[in-house]
Amino acid sequence: MSDSSSPLLAVRGITLRFGGVVALDKVTFDVMPGQIAGLIGPNGAGKTTLFNCLSRLYQPNEGDVLFEGKSLLSVPRYRIASVGLGRTFQNVALFNHMTVLQNVLVGRHSQTHSGFFTDAFRIPGTIREDAAARKKAMELIEFMNLGRYVNHAAAGLPFPIRKRVELARALAAEPKLLLLDEPAAGLNHDEVHVLEGQIRRLRDIQGVTVLLVEHHMSLVMSVSDKVVVVNFGRKIADGTPEEVRANPAVIEAYLGHAA
């Protein structure tokens, strides 16, 4: 178990190749418990590819990913949620014909222990577990200000509401680290401002450490404790928002020349 002086997530020399293309090249950085960390870079820099390595969708060719001091690279994909790592995606992936409550309950699955036979026979332990799961789901629905939509099918919800449902579903698994993949994509200025508050509340109230990939620079710089910058698969900067803003390599990567 990690403590406040040890990284919750330690990315160590991650390299990933697709044929002759090097998508990630020896990327190394830490995320400490309780941090909000931003991962930024130009289009094609390798940000989502790195997220796919962290969540075990891709297997790196070299390096390691340590979570609470233990390697994630030997953890089966289906167990990633149960070890404490959650994720949202660029394209919101809800079960459209299920209600908001049902979608959030799906996220609770990794924290339940019942099986086919216990569910079929509705033994007392299963009934209690189902009630506890529903209670937790309702708490998260209220936390994300989704109470008015609890029985609405996901298909008909506005895009910003769908994003909040996905966040609630990710929180239902009680992650220690939440990977947010472009949470501001498709949101207007006011909605991004609301999102900023929601990300802070994830950390401050739910106690979740956050790593977000985002192109919305004002959001990243205002909400992050630290920022990691990648370009062409390599890390080029790692520091506070103020340090990263002033880094000549970052300026060149985004503007094409040093200021």
N, C-alpha and C positions, 0 to 999 in steps of 0.2 A: 504493500500500500504506500502510495506517495504521500509526502508531507508538503508543507507550504514552501520548503526550501528545495524541493526536488521537482523536476519537470513532470507535469501530468502526461504530456506528450513530448517525446524526443525523436525527431526525425534525423537519421544519421546516414549521410552519404547516399541518399536514394538516387539510383540511376535506373532509367527505364528506356529500352530501345524497342522501336518497331521496325524490324528489318535493319536497314542502314541508317534510320533516322533516330537520333538521340532526343527523346522527348523530355527527359529529366537527367541532369548531369550533376551527380554528387550533391544533391540538395540537403542541407543540414540546418535545423533550427529547433528551438524549444518553445513550448507553451506551458506556462506555469499555472498551477491551480488558481482559479478565480480570475484569470486574465480574460480580456476580450482582445483577441489578436486578429489582425487583418492580413490577408494574403492577396497581394495585388500584382499587376503586371499587364502589359499590352495584350491584345488578342493573340492567341496562339502561344503564350508564354509558358504554358504547362500547368496552370493553376488547377483546372478541373482534373487533369491527368493525375496530379498529386493527390487530390481528394480521392480519386478512384483507387490509388494505392493505399491510402489510409483506411478506406472502408473495405479493402480486400477485393475490389472488383478487378484490379490489376495486380500482378505479382512482379515486383521490381526485379531487375537483373542483378543489382548489387545494393548493398546497404541494409538498413534495418529501421523498423518503426517500433519504438518502445512506448507502451502505455502503462503507467504506474510501474515502470521499471521492467516490464515483461514484454517480450517481442510479440507483436501482433501478426507477424508473417506466417506463423504456424497455426493461427486461429482460423477455423473454418468460417466462411462468409456468413453462414446462418447463425453463428454465435457472436458476431460483432456487436449486435444490440445488447446482448445479455452481459457482455463484459463492461459496458458502460459508454459505448460510443454511438451517437445518433447522428442522423444526417437528413437534410432536406436537399432538393434538387432544383436545377434551373427551371425545368418544366414541371409544374405542380402535378403530382401523380396521385390523385385521390381516387377512391372507388365511387364513381359518379352516381350510381344507383343506390348507394347507401347513404344514410343520414349522417349529419355531422357527428352525432354521438357514436354511431357505429364505426365511422372512420377512426375516431379517437380510440375507441375500444380495440381496434385492430393493433394500434401501437402498443397496447398494454399486454399483448400476447406473450412477449418475451419475459414478462414478470409473473406469469401464471404457471402453475405446475400440474394442472389437471390434464387428463388424457381422454382417449376415446371412450373407455369403459366407465370412468368416473363421471364423464359428462352424460353418457347415455343413461346411467342409473341415478343421476342427480343425488349423489351422496352428500351429506351435510357439509363436508369440507369444500366441495365444489360450489355449493350454493353460497357459502360464505365468501369464497374467492370471487365469484361472479359479482356479488354485491359490493365487495371492496373495489373491484375493477371499475364498476359503474360509478361508484362514489369518486374515485380518483379522476375518472374521465370528466365527470361533471365539474369537479374543482378546476381542472385545466381549461375547460370550456368557459367557465366564468373568468378565469385568470386572463384568457385571451379575448375577453369581451365578446363572446360568441353565444351568449345565452339565448338570444332571440332566434338563433338559427339552429338550435339543438336538434329539432326534428325535421329540418329541411334537407332534401336530397342535395348532395354536393354539386350535382350537374348544373343546377340553376343559380348557383351563388356567384356574385361578382368576384372578379379576379383577386382583389386585395383580401377579401374574406376567405377565399380558397387558400391563400397563402397562410393566413392565420390558422386555419384548420390543419394544414400540414405541420405547422409549428407545434400545435397542441398534440397532434399525433406523435411527433418526435419526442415531445416531453413525456408522453405517457409511458415510455420505456425507462424513465428515470435515468437519462444519460448523465455521465459526469462531464463529458465533452460533447458539444454539439457542433457539427460541421454545417455551416449555412452556405449554400452555393448560390450566389447572386440573389440574395433575398429582396433586393430593391428593384430587380428587373421588372419592368412593366408598371411601376408605381409612379404616380405624379408627386410633385414637390410636397404637398401636405401629407400624402400617404407615407413618403420616405421619413418625414419628421415623426410620424406615429411609430414607424418601424424602429427608429433610433431609440425611442423610449422603451419599446418592447424588448429590444436586445439588452438594454441595461437592466430591465426587470428580470430577464432570464437569469442574469448573473447575480443580481442583488437580492432577489426574492427566492428564486428557485435554486440558487446555488450552483448554476451550471457554468462551466468554463466554455468559452465560445471561440471558434476559429471560423472566420468568414472570408469567402472569396467574393469580391465585389468590384465593379467598375465605377460605382458612384463614389468619387473621391471624397466629397464633403462628408458623406456618411462614414466612410472608413476612418478618416482623420479625426472626426469628432467623437466617435464611439470607442476607438481602439486604444488599448494601453500600449501595444506594440504593433509594428507593421513589418511584414516580411515582403520583399519585392523580388519577383523572378522575371527573367527575360531570356528567351530562347532556351528555356529549360534549366537555367542556372540562377542561383540566388545572387543578387547584386547588392542587396541592402537588407539590414535587419536592425531595427531600433525603434525609438519613440517616433510618433508622428512628426514631431518637429525635426528630428535628425534625418528622417527619410525625406521630408520635403526639401531639405537643403542638400541632399546627396547629389553630387554631379552626375553619377552614373544613372540615377533615377530620372533626373531631368533630361538627360540625353536619351534614355529609353522611351520617354513619353513625347519629347519634343523633337527628337532627331539631332539635337546639338546641345552642347553645354551652355548654360546661361552666362 
